[in-house]
Amino acid sequence: MSKIKPISLRRFNAYCYVRIPYLLVSFNEIAWYEAYNTKLLGTIVEDTDGEFNYMILARDKRKIFRAWDFGDIYESKDEAELAMVVAFERYENDGQTIYEQGDEKNLPHEFLVPQVPEEKLHPYYKILDTPGHEGAKNLINEIIYSFVDVDGNYLKDFQTTGFDGRLWELYLYIYFQSAGFDLNNDHKAPDFLVSYWGQEFAIEAVTVNKSELLDVGNPTNLKEAFLLSLDYMPIKYGSSLIGKLRKKYWEKEHVKDKPLIIAVHDFHQPSTMEHLGSMTWSRSALIYYLYGIRPTYKTNEDGTINLGVVDTKNGISQEFVKIDWHEWKGKKIEAGFFCLPDAENISAVLFSNNGTLTTFNRMGQLAGLGSPDVRMLRVMDVFNHDPNSITPHHVSKYIDQDDYEEAWGDGLVMYHNPNAKHPVDINCFQGISHMFFDKDRLIVYGYPEPNNVLNSMTVVFIPKKE
């Protein structure tokens, strides 16, 4: 069985994220395998009657792993595994790597094949070919095989000027797949039409991008970051969100009467050798903008800032005051996105600062798709569940430590609109954080995930060549 080996669920998923959710109700996958240098995959399943079976998956014409061969019913896992090994051996020397299923309409998305001359490729796309990024390169390549390109220019955008936005869409796509959503690809806009056990949602993705006239550089300390979160960043978020609000997607027939969600990610200031990028410090500003609030604070003699807090029956909370406007460098916008005209049609705003190349690199490394010689140290601010603290936990872990865990939903948080015409059922979006706003008490509250990472930085250690 040396050419057939057991693998982790995480590695199996890296090759086969796409599942039909309702099928997983009738059986549980309990073991996973790969054969002949990942030519084939296999899984042992147990049904609700305690009977076992195997499934062999092979790449179709689009290079997507799909079910190809099944066994009978077996009384034990060992019997099913033995039968699966025998079945694997039938394909070892058959001369095939592709097993057409007859329903493939398109050729595979070859992400690693440049669509434009090298000088036009995005710098981050080029990074994928550098040491230490093998995990991201191989994982993204696998995921994109199953991604449906409804507008026909996804790969070109990804490789050039649209890298950040297309990566954000891919991050959302893989979260939806891993969380058990069905995806409907019949429409070009909004970006996603998904359903969770019959409940449908429309999601439009947007990014916060660089603006030469408005932008400042990354802050050099926590005080600068906090002050930029009061007006500068709300205006940045507002520019992206208001643009999507004006599209009026809720008037489209396939969106009408469904919860409509805008998914936003900030990419406007990349990291440098001196300072971390804006995605590591801009999260709180979105809360201020969406709900039209500002935190109370005082500046100490040493220049540090203390945030105001209030006591609630559930512990302490940040203290906020209601505001009407944000103003920065002569640009002025109305505060409180969820209170704008037509905003009642936006059910929630989904946010992450984790839809980055670094995240794909970690997830690829964890799945065994990266270089075995590479190590990664992740330094994180993690949500503090102590009701009497508003200070996050600072955590540092190598991702190969036994107690390190990471899921695609860890960095996702959904901010719910208190005025929504069609509220979102939080039970449909599992594995992420959900936040709400009490308009009367001016309190932001919710249900953070246990592993809710507020921001992080990953250090990649690459061994020197002898």
C-alpha positions in Angstrom: 0.0 0.0 0.0 3.1 2.2 -0.3 1.7 4.0 -3.3 -1.6 4.4 -1.6 -1.5 6.4 1.7 -3.9 7.8 4.3 -4.1 11.6 4.3 -5.7 14.2 6.5 -9.2 15.7 5.9 -7.5 19.0 5.4 -5.3 17.7 2.6 -8.3 15.8 1.0 -10.3 19.1 1.1 -7.5 21.0 -0.6 -8.1 18.8 -3.7 -11.8 18.4 -3.2 -13.6 21.3 -1.4 -16.7 21.0 -3.6 -19.3 18.7 -2.0 -23.0 18.3 -2.3 -24.1 19.3 1.2 -27.3 17.3 1.5 -25.4 14.1 0.7 -23.3 14.4 3.8 -26.4 14.0 5.9 -26.8 10.3 4.9 -23.2 9.3 5.5 -20.0 10.5 7.3 -16.5 10.5 5.7 -14.2 8.8 8.2 -10.9 8.3 6.4 -9.2 9.8 3.3 -6.5 8.5 0.9 -4.5 9.5 -2.1 -2.9 7.1 -4.6 -0.2 7.2 -7.2 1.1 10.8 -6.5 -2.4 12.2 -6.2 -3.6 10.7 -9.5 -6.6 9.4 -7.5 -8.3 10.2 -4.1 -10.3 8.0 -2.0 -12.6 8.1 1.1 -14.3 5.6 3.4 -17.8 6.6 4.4 -20.1 5.3 7.1 -23.9 5.5 6.7 -26.6 6.0 9.3 -27.0 2.2 9.5 -23.4 1.7 10.5 -22.5 0.2 7.1 -19.3 1.2 5.2 -18.4 2.0 1.6 -15.6 3.6 -0.3 -15.5 6.2 -3.0 -12.7 6.8 -5.5 -12.3 10.2 -7.0 -10.5 11.1 -10.2 -9.9 14.3 -12.2 -12.4 15.0 -14.9 -11.7 16.9 -18.1 -11.6 20.2 -16.1 -9.1 18.6 -13.6 -11.7 18.7 -10.9 -11.8 15.6 -8.6 -15.1 13.9 -8.8 -16.6 10.6 -7.8 -15.5 7.9 -10.3 -15.7 4.4 -8.6 -17.8 3.1 -5.7 -17.8 -0.1 -3.7 -20.6 -2.3 -2.3 -21.7 -2.4 1.3 -19.2 -3.6 3.9 -19.5 -4.4 7.5 -16.3 -2.7 8.7 -14.0 0.1 7.8 -11.2 -2.4 7.3 -13.2 -4.4 4.7 -14.1 -1.2 2.8 -10.4 -0.1 2.8 -9.2 -3.5 1.5 -11.8 -3.3 -1.3 -10.8 0.2 -2.1 -7.1 -0.7 -2.4 -8.0 -3.5 -4.9 -10.1 -1.0 -6.8 -7.2 1.6 -6.9 -4.9 -1.0 -8.4 -7.1 -1.3 -11.5 -6.1 2.3 -12.4 -2.4 2.3 -11.5 -1.1 1.5 -15.0 -4.1 2.4 -17.2 -2.2 5.3 -18.8 -4.8 7.9 -17.8 -4.6 11.0 -15.6 -8.0 12.4 -16.8 -11.2 10.5 -16.5 -13.9 12.3 -18.5 -17.4 12.2 -17.2 -19.1 13.4 -20.3 -20.7 16.5 -18.9 -17.7 18.8 -18.9 -18.4 21.9 -21.0 -15.2 23.9 -20.4 -11.5 23.3 -20.3 -9.7 23.7 -17.0 -8.8 27.1 -15.6 -5.0 27.0 -15.8 -4.2 29.6 -13.2 -0.4 29.0 -13.4 -0.3 29.7 -17.1 0.1 33.5 -17.6 -2.5 35.2 -19.7 -0.5 38.3 -20.4 3.2 39.2 -20.9 5.4 39.0 -17.8 5.8 42.8 -17.4 2.0 43.1 -17.0 1.7 40.4 -14.3 0.7 41.6 -10.8 3.7 41.6 -8.3 1.8 39.3 -5.9 1.1 36.8 -8.8 4.9 36.7 -9.4 5.5 36.1 -5.7 3.8 32.7 -6.1 6.9 31.5 -7.9 9.3 32.4 -5.0 10.5 30.1 -2.3 8.1 29.9 0.7 4.9 30.4 -1.3 4.5 26.9 -2.7 1.5 26.4 -0.4 -0.5 29.3 -1.7 0.5 28.6 -5.3 -0.6 24.9 -5.2 -3.8 25.5 -3.2 -5.1 28.4 -5.3 -4.4 26.4 -8.4 -6.5 23.5 -7.1 -9.4 25.7 -5.9 -9.6 27.6 -9.2 -10.2 24.4 -11.2 -13.7 24.3 -9.7 -14.4 28.1 -9.7 -17.0 29.1 -12.3 -15.9 32.1 -14.3 -19.3 33.6 -15.2 -17.9 36.8 -16.8 -15.0 35.2 -18.7 -12.1 37.4 -17.5 -11.4 36.0 -14.0 -7.9 34.5 -14.7 -6.7 37.6 -16.5 -7.9 39.9 -13.8 -6.4 37.7 -11.1 -3.0 37.8 -12.8 -3.0 41.6 -13.4 -4.7 44.6 -12.0 -7.6 42.7 -10.3 -5.5 40.5 -8.1 -6.8 41.7 -4.7 -10.4 41.6 -5.7 -10.3 38.2 -7.4 -8.4 36.8 -4.4 -11.2 38.1 -2.1 -13.8 36.4 -4.3 -11.9 33.2 -4.2 -11.6 33.4 -0.4 -15.4 33.9 -0.1 -16.0 31.0 -2.6 -13.9 28.6 -0.5 -15.7 29.7 2.7 -19.1 29.1 1.1 -18.0 25.6 -0.1 -16.5 24.6 3.2 -19.5 25.9 5.1 -22.0 23.7 3.1 -23.6 26.3 0.8 -24.9 25.5 -2.7 -23.8 28.0 -5.3 -25.9 29.1 -8.2 -23.8 30.3 -11.2 -26.6 31.3 -13.5 -26.1 35.1 -13.0 -23.3 37.5 -13.4 -24.3 39.9 -10.7 -24.2 40.0 -7.7 -21.0 37.9 -7.4 -22.6 35.0 -5.5 -26.1 33.6 -5.2 -25.9 30.9 -2.5 -28.4 28.8 -0.6 -28.2 27.0 2.7 -30.8 24.3 3.1 -33.3 26.2 1.0 -32.5 29.7 2.3 -31.1 31.9 -0.5 -28.7 34.8 -0.1 -27.1 37.2 -2.6 -23.6 38.4 -1.9 -21.6 41.1 -3.7 -17.9 41.4 -3.1 -16.0 44.7 -3.0 -12.6 45.9 -2.0 -11.2 49.1 -0.5 -8.5 50.3 -2.9 -5.8 52.9 -3.1 -6.7 56.5 -3.8 -3.8 58.9 -4.6 -5.8 62.0 -3.6 -7.1 60.8 -0.3 -4.7 58.2 1.1 -2.1 58.5 3.8 0.7 56.0 4.6 0.4 53.3 7.1 0.4 54.5 10.7 3.6 54.0 12.7 1.9 53.3 16.1 -1.4 52.4 17.7 -2.4 56.0 18.4 -2.0 57.0 14.7 -4.0 53.9 13.7 -6.8 54.7 16.1 -7.1 58.4 14.9 -7.2 57.2 11.3 -10.1 54.9 12.2 -12.3 57.8 13.2 -12.8 59.6 9.8 -10.2 58.6 7.2 -11.0 54.8 7.1 -14.8 55.3 7.4 -14.6 57.5 4.3 -12.5 54.8 2.6 -15.2 52.1 3.4 -18.0 54.5 2.5 -16.6 55.0 -1.0 -16.7 51.2 -1.7 -20.0 50.4 0.0 -22.0 53.4 -1.3 -20.8 52.4 -4.8 -22.4 49.0 -4.4 -25.5 50.4 -2.8 -26.1 52.5 -5.9 -26.2 49.3 -8.0 -29.6 48.4 -6.5 -29.1 44.7 -6.9 -32.2 44.1 -4.9 -34.2 45.2 -7.9 -33.0 42.2 -10.0 -35.5 39.4 -10.2 -33.2 36.7 -8.9 -32.3 38.9 -5.9 -35.7 40.3 -5.0 -37.0 39.4 -1.5 -33.7 37.7 -0.6 -31.2 38.9 2.0 -28.5 40.9 0.2 -25.0 41.0 1.7 -22.0 43.2 0.7 -18.7 41.5 1.5 -15.9 44.0 1.9 -12.1 43.6 2.3 -9.5 46.4 2.8 -6.5 46.2 0.5 -5.7 49.9 0.1 -2.3 50.0 1.8 0.0 46.9 1.4 2.5 45.9 4.0 6.1 47.2 3.7 9.3 46.1 5.5 8.7 49.0 8.0 4.9 48.8 8.6 2.1 46.4 8.4 -0.7 46.9 5.8 -4.0 48.7 6.4 -5.9 45.4 6.7 -4.2 44.9 10.1 -5.5 48.1 11.6 -8.7 49.2 9.7 -11.3 46.7 11.1 -12.7 48.9 13.9 -13.4 51.8 11.5 -15.9 49.7 9.6 -18.0 49.3 12.8 -17.9 53.1 13.3 -19.0 53.8 9.8 -21.8 51.2 9.5 -23.6 52.2 12.7 -22.8 55.9 12.7 -20.9 55.9 16.0 -17.6 57.0 17.4 -15.8 55.6 20.4 -15.2 57.9 23.4 -11.6 58.2 24.4 -9.1 60.4 26.3 -5.5 61.1 25.5 -3.0 60.6 28.3 -0.1 62.8 29.1 2.3 60.3 27.5 0.3 60.5 24.3 -1.4 57.1 24.6 -5.1 56.7 24.3 -7.6 55.1 26.7 -11.0 54.0 25.2 -14.2 54.7 27.1 -16.1 51.8 28.5 -19.6 51.3 29.9 -21.0 48.6 32.2 -23.7 46.3 30.9 -25.4 43.3 32.3 -23.1 41.1 30.2 -19.9 42.8 31.2 -18.1 46.0 30.0 -18.4 47.3 26.5 -16.9 50.1 24.5 -18.6 53.4 24.9 -19.8 55.1 21.8 -21.5 58.4 20.8 -23.7 59.0 17.8 -22.3 61.1 15.0 -23.7 62.5 11.7 -20.6 63.0 9.5 -17.1 61.9 8.6 -14.8 64.4 7.1 -11.2 64.1 5.8 -9.1 66.3 3.6 -12.2 68.2 2.4 -14.2 65.0 1.7 -17.3 64.6 3.7 -19.8 61.7 3.9 -22.8 61.0 6.0 -22.1 58.6 8.9 -24.1 55.4 9.4 -24.2 53.4 6.2 -27.1 51.3 7.5 -29.2 54.4 7.9 -28.7 55.7 4.4 -31.6 55.8 1.9 -32.1 52.3 0.4 -29.7 50.7 2.9 -32.5 48.8 4.4 -32.1 46.6 1.3 -28.6 45.6 2.5 -29.1 42.9 5.1 -25.6 42.8 6.4 -22.0 43.6 5.6 -19.6 40.7 5.7 -16.0 41.6 6.5 -12.6 40.0 6.7 -9.0 41.2 6.8 -7.9 37.6 6.2 -8.6 37.1 2.5 -4.9 37.4 1.7 -2.2 35.5 -0.1 -0.6 34.8 3.3 -3.8 33.0 4.4 -3.8 30.8 1.3 -0.1 30.1 2.0 -0.8 29.0 5.5 -3.8 26.9 4.5 -1.8 25.3 1.7 1.1 24.6 4.0 -1.3 23.0 6.6 -2.7 20.8 3.8 0.7 19.6 2.9 0.8 21.4 -0.5 3.8 23.6 0.5 7.5 22.9 0.9 8.1 20.5 3.8 11.2 22.6 4.8 9.2 25.8 5.3 8.0 26.8 8.7 5.5 29.6 9.5 5.1 31.6 12.7 1.7 33.4 13.0 1.5 36.4 15.4 -2.1 37.1 16.2 -4.5 39.4 18.1 -7.3 37.0 19.1 -10.7 38.1 20.5 -10.8 38.1 24.3 -13.9 36.4 25.6 -13.5 37.9 29.0 -16.7 40.1 29.4 -14.7 42.5 31.6 -12.0 43.2 29.0 -11.8 44.9 25.6 -8.2 44.1 25.1 -7.4 41.2 22.7 -5.1 38.3 23.5 -1.7 38.4 21.8 -0.8 34.9 20.6 2.2 33.5 18.7 2.2 30.0 17.3 4.0 28.0 14.7 1.3 26.6 12.4 2.8 23.1 12.6 2.2 23.0 16.4 -0.3 20.3 17.4 -2.7 22.9 19.0 -2.7 25.3 16.1 -6.1 25.4 14.3 -7.3 27.5 11.4 -10.5 27.5 9.4 -11.6 29.7 6.5 -14.3 31.4 8.7 -11.9 32.5 11.4 -11.4 36.0 10.1 -14.9 36.5 8.8 -17.4 38.7 10.7 -20.9 39.6 9.7 -22.2 43.0 10.8 -26.0 42.9 10.8 -28.2 45.8 9.7 -30.6 46.7 12.4 -32.9 48.2 9.8 -32.7 45.3 7.3 -35.8 44.5 5.3 -34.7 40.9 5.0 -32.5 40.0 8.1 -29.9 37.2 7.9 -30.4 34.0 9.8 -27.1 33.6 11.7 -27.6 29.8 11.7 -27.0 29.8 8.0 -23.5 31.3 8.3 -21.7 29.1 10.6 -18.1 29.2 11.7 -17.9 33.1 11.5 -18.6 35.9 14.0 -21.9 37.8 14.0 -22.2 41.3 15.4 -25.3 43.5 16.1 -26.1 47.0 17.1 -28.4 48.2 19.9 -29.6 51.5 18.7 -31.0 52.6 22.0 -28.0 51.9 24.2 -25.4 52.5 21.4 -23.8 49.1 22.1 -22.2 46.7 19.6 -22.6 43.1 20.7 -22.7 39.7 19.2 -21.4 36.1 18.9 -17.7 36.0 18.1 -16.2 32.7 17.1 -13.9 31.1 19.7 -10.9 31.5 17.3 -11.9 35.0 16.0 -8.6 36.4 14.8 -8.7 40.2 14.8 -5.5 40.6 12.9 -2.3 38.7 12.3 1.2 38.6 10.8 2.9 35.5 9.4 6.7 35.1 9.4 7.9 32.5 6.9 11.2 30.7 7.6 12.9 29.4 4.5 16.0 27.2 5.0 19.2 28.3 3.4 20.5 26.2 0.5 23.8 24.4 1.3 
